[in-house]
Amino acid sequence: MNELKKDMFIGSVSFLGIVAFVSGQFILSTMMFGVAAVWSTILLSNRTQTVKS
């Protein structure tokens, strides 16, 4: 998966979290924001390790 696809995935999960929050599905929105945060942290960690190498 290239960087653009990973960034698009994080953006779409964040957007779905916002939509779920607005529609009142608070548990689903919390899960979506959590997935986006964890995935973004993993992606950022991988990018930093690649730059250092």
A tleap script that builds the chain and sets N, CA, C and O, in Angstrom:
source leaprc.protein.ff14SB
mol = sequence {
  NMET ASN GLU LEU LYS LYS ASP MET PHE ILE
  GLY SER VAL SER PHE LEU GLY ILE VAL ALA
  PHE VAL SER GLY GLN PHE ILE LEU SER THR
  MET MET PHE GLY VAL ALA ALA VAL TRP SER
  THR ILE LEU LEU SER ASN ARG THR GLN THR
  VAL LYS CSER
}
set mol.1.N position { 0.840 -1.159 0.000 }
set mol.1.CA position { 0.000 0.000 0.000 }
set mol.1.C position { 0.897 1.237 0.000 }
set mol.1.O position { 1.741 1.405 0.881 }
set mol.2.N position { 0.707 2.085 -0.981 }
set mol.2.CA position { 1.563 3.270 -1.040 }
set mol.2.C position { 1.060 4.355 -0.097 }
set mol.2.O position { -0.008 4.219 0.502 }
set mol.3.N position { 1.821 5.421 0.033 }
set mol.3.CA position { 1.529 6.477 1.007 }
set mol.3.C position { 0.185 7.157 0.735 }
set mol.3.O position { -0.539 7.481 1.676 }
set mol.4.N position { -0.157 7.376 -0.533 }
set mol.4.CA position { -1.421 8.041 -0.851 }
set mol.4.C position { -2.605 7.202 -0.384 }
set mol.4.O position { -3.561 7.736 0.177 }
set mol.5.N position { -2.548 5.901 -0.612 }
set mol.5.CA position { -3.645 5.029 -0.191 }
set mol.5.C position { -3.767 5.000 1.327 }
set mol.5.O position { -4.876 4.976 1.861 }
set mol.6.N position { -2.631 5.002 2.025 }
set mol.6.CA position { -2.674 5.018 3.494 }
set mol.6.C position { -3.277 6.320 3.998 }
set mol.6.O position { -4.091 6.307 4.920 }
set mol.7.N position { -2.888 7.437 3.407 }
set mol.7.CA position { -3.438 8.730 3.808 }
set mol.7.C position { -4.931 8.819 3.492 }
set mol.7.O position { -5.697 9.391 4.267 }
set mol.8.N position { -5.342 8.260 2.368 }
set mol.8.CA position { -6.760 8.253 2.022 }
set mol.8.C position { -7.555 7.395 3.002 }
set mol.8.O position { -8.685 7.737 3.350 }
set mol.9.N position { -6.973 6.286 3.447 }
set mol.9.CA position { -7.640 5.426 4.415 }
set mol.9.C position { -7.849 6.162 5.732 }
set mol.9.O position { -8.938 6.120 6.304 }
set mol.10.N position { -6.809 6.835 6.212 }
set mol.10.CA position { -6.915 7.575 7.472 }
set mol.10.C position { -7.947 8.695 7.345 }
set mol.10.O position { -8.738 8.918 8.261 }
set mol.11.N position { -7.940 9.391 6.224 }
set mol.11.CA position { -8.913 10.460 6.007 }
set mol.11.C position { -10.343 9.959 5.943 }
set mol.11.O position { -11.246 10.581 6.502 }
set mol.12.N position { -10.556 8.840 5.268 }
set mol.12.CA position { -11.916 8.316 5.159 }
set mol.12.C position { -12.418 7.778 6.495 }
set mol.12.O position { -13.596 7.931 6.817 }
set mol.13.N position { -11.543 7.152 7.276 }
set mol.13.CA position { -11.961 6.675 8.598 }
set mol.13.C position { -12.285 7.856 9.507 }
set mol.13.O position { -13.244 7.800 10.276 }
set mol.14.N position { -11.499 8.917 9.427 }
set mol.14.CA position { -11.789 10.118 10.219 }
set mol.14.C position { -13.111 10.740 9.796 }
set mol.14.O position { -13.896 11.163 10.645 }
set mol.15.N position { -13.362 10.800 8.516 }
set mol.15.CA position { -14.620 11.349 8.010 }
set mol.15.C position { -15.803 10.505 8.472 }
set mol.15.O position { -16.828 11.046 8.885 }
set mol.16.N position { -15.664 9.174 8.402 }
set mol.16.CA position { -16.737 8.307 8.873 }
set mol.16.C position { -16.973 8.481 10.366 }
set mol.16.O position { -18.110 8.380 10.827 }
set mol.17.N position { -15.918 8.739 11.126 }
set mol.17.CA position { -16.074 9.009 12.547 }
set mol.17.C position { -16.869 10.277 12.800 }
set mol.17.O position { -17.701 10.323 13.707 }
set mol.18.N position { -16.616 11.304 12.001 }
set mol.18.CA position { -17.366 12.559 12.145 }
set mol.18.C position { -18.833 12.348 11.789 }
set mol.18.O position { -19.720 12.836 12.489 }
set mol.19.N position { -19.088 11.628 10.710 }
set mol.19.CA position { -20.468 11.351 10.300 }
set mol.19.C position { -21.192 10.533 11.366 }
set mol.19.O position { -22.353 10.802 11.676 }
set mol.20.N position { -20.513 9.542 11.922 }
set mol.20.CA position { -21.126 8.728 12.970 }
set mol.20.C position { -21.406 9.558 14.216 }
set mol.20.O position { -22.429 9.360 14.872 }
set mol.21.N position { -20.516 10.477 14.550 }
set mol.21.CA position { -20.717 11.339 15.718 }
set mol.21.C position { -21.921 12.247 15.526 }
set mol.21.O position { -22.735 12.408 16.436 }
set mol.22.N position { -22.035 12.843 14.341 }
set mol.22.CA position { -23.138 13.758 14.064 }
set mol.22.C position { -24.475 13.013 14.089 }
set mol.22.O position { -25.486 13.559 14.530 }
set mol.23.N position { -24.475 11.772 13.617 }
set mol.23.CA position { -25.725 11.021 13.573 }
set mol.23.C position { -26.073 10.388 14.921 }
set mol.23.O position { -27.112 9.739 15.040 }
set mol.24.N position { -25.232 10.563 15.933 }
set mol.24.CA position { -25.554 10.090 17.266 }
set mol.24.C position { -25.017 8.716 17.598 }
set mol.24.O position { -25.352 8.176 18.653 }
set mol.25.N position { -24.214 8.139 16.762 }
set mol.25.CA position { -23.641 6.816 17.010 }
set mol.25.C position { -22.277 7.002 17.673 }
set mol.25.O position { -21.233 6.886 17.030 }
set mol.26.N position { -22.312 7.289 18.960 }
set mol.26.CA position { -21.106 7.703 19.671 }
set mol.26.C position { -20.101 6.564 19.832 }
set mol.26.O position { -18.893 6.797 19.793 }
set mol.27.N position { -20.581 5.350 20.010 }
set mol.27.CA position { -19.657 4.218 20.153 }
set mol.27.C position { -18.917 3.977 18.842 }
set mol.27.O position { -17.704 3.770 18.838 }
set mol.28.N position { -19.648 4.005 17.731 }
set mol.28.CA position { -19.027 3.812 16.422 }
set mol.28.C position { -18.043 4.933 16.108 }
set mol.28.O position { -16.960 4.679 15.580 }
set mol.29.N position { -18.412 6.164 16.428 }
set mol.29.CA position { -17.509 7.281 16.136 }
set mol.29.C position { -16.244 7.192 16.978 }
set mol.29.O position { -15.161 7.529 16.500 }
set mol.30.N position { -16.365 6.743 18.220 }
set mol.30.CA position { -15.184 6.584 19.068 }
set mol.30.C position { -14.257 5.528 18.492 }
set mol.30.O position { -13.038 5.700 18.483 }
set mol.31.N position { -14.838 4.433 18.012 }
set mol.31.CA position { -14.024 3.384 17.399 }
set mol.31.C position { -13.328 3.891 16.143 }
set mol.31.O position { -12.157 3.582 15.923 }
set mol.32.N position { -14.025 4.660 15.317 }
set mol.32.CA position { -13.435 5.185 14.086 }
set mol.32.C position { -12.285 6.145 14.389 }
set mol.32.O position { -11.235 6.082 13.749 }
set mol.33.N position { -12.485 7.036 15.366 }
set mol.33.CA position { -11.414 7.960 15.731 }
set mol.33.C position { -10.223 7.210 16.311 }
set mol.33.O position { -9.074 7.581 16.074 }
set mol.34.N position { -10.496 6.166 17.066 }
set mol.34.CA position { -9.419 5.350 17.621 }
set mol.34.C position { -8.617 4.651 16.542 }
set mol.34.O position { -7.387 4.635 16.594 }
set mol.35.N position { -9.299 4.075 15.568 }
set mol.35.CA position { -8.619 3.410 14.446 }
set mol.35.C position { -7.769 4.413 13.678 }
set mol.35.O position { -6.622 4.126 13.335 }
set mol.36.N position { -8.324 5.580 13.411 }
set mol.36.CA position { -7.572 6.603 12.674 }
set mol.36.C position { -6.342 7.056 13.446 }
set mol.36.O position { -5.277 7.254 12.861 }
set mol.37.N position { -6.483 7.220 14.762 }
set mol.37.CA position { -5.351 7.672 15.572 }
set mol.37.C position { -4.253 6.615 15.630 }
set mol.37.O position { -3.074 6.933 15.472 }
set mol.38.N position { -4.635 5.359 15.856 }
set mol.38.CA position { -3.645 4.283 15.942 }
set mol.38.C position { -2.965 4.083 14.594 }
set mol.38.O position { -1.742 3.960 14.530 }
set mol.39.N position { -3.744 4.049 13.520 }
set mol.39.CA position { -3.183 3.840 12.186 }
set mol.39.C position { -2.245 4.986 11.816 }
set mol.39.O position { -1.186 4.762 11.230 }
set mol.40.N position { -2.636 6.209 12.160 }
set mol.40.CA position { -1.803 7.365 11.865 }
set mol.40.C position { -0.492 7.310 12.641 }
set mol.40.O position { 0.561 7.656 12.106 }
set mol.41.N position { -0.549 6.881 13.891 }
set mol.41.CA position { 0.659 6.762 14.706 }
set mol.41.C position { 1.586 5.694 14.150 }
set mol.41.O position { 2.798 5.897 14.085 }
set mol.42.N position { 1.033 4.569 13.753 }
set mol.42.CA position { 1.846 3.503 13.153 }
set mol.42.C position { 2.464 3.985 11.854 }
set mol.42.O position { 3.642 3.733 11.600 }
set mol.43.N position { 1.693 4.673 11.030 }
set mol.43.CA position { 2.192 5.186 9.761 }
set mol.43.C position { 3.295 6.213 9.987 }
set mol.43.O position { 4.311 6.193 9.292 }
set mol.44.N position { 3.105 7.112 10.955 }
set mol.44.CA position { 4.115 8.122 11.254 }
set mol.44.C position { 5.388 7.472 11.770 }
set mol.44.O position { 6.489 7.907 11.430 }
set mol.45.N position { 5.251 6.440 12.584 }
set mol.45.CA position { 6.410 5.728 13.113 }
set mol.45.C position { 7.194 5.058 11.981 }
set mol.45.O position { 8.424 5.087 11.965 }
set mol.46.N position { 6.469 4.457 11.041 }
set mol.46.CA position { 7.132 3.810 9.900 }
set mol.46.C position { 7.842 4.830 9.021 }
set mol.46.O position { 8.933 4.563 8.516 }
set mol.47.N position { 7.232 5.994 8.834 }
set mol.47.CA position { 7.856 7.033 8.017 }
set mol.47.C position { 9.139 7.536 8.667 }
set mol.47.O position { 10.125 7.791 7.976 }
set mol.48.N position { 9.134 7.679 9.988 }
set mol.48.CA position { 10.305 8.176 10.694 }
set mol.48.C position { 11.442 7.164 10.620 }
set mol.48.O position { 12.599 7.545 10.447 }
set mol.49.N position { 11.127 5.892 10.746 }
set mol.49.CA position { 12.151 4.864 10.677 }
set mol.49.C position { 12.746 4.791 9.274 }
set mol.49.O position { 13.940 4.537 9.116 }
set mol.50.N position { 11.915 5.015 8.256 }
set mol.50.CA position { 12.402 4.979 6.872 }
set mol.50.C position { 13.351 6.146 6.612 }
set mol.50.O position { 14.362 5.988 5.927 }
set mol.51.N position { 13.028 7.301 7.153 }
set mol.51.CA position { 13.866 8.483 6.940 }
set mol.51.C position { 15.213 8.313 7.661 }
set mol.51.O position { 16.249 8.714 7.130 }
set mol.52.N position { 15.205 7.730 8.848 }
set mol.52.CA position { 16.428 7.549 9.607 }
set mol.52.C position { 17.362 6.525 8.963 }
set mol.52.O position { 18.580 6.625 9.108 }
set mol.53.N position { 16.809 5.554 8.260 }
set mol.53.CA position { 17.635 4.491 7.668 }
set mol.53.C position { 18.460 4.950 6.512 }
set mol.53.O position { 19.197 4.157 5.926 }
savepdb mol mol.pdb
quit
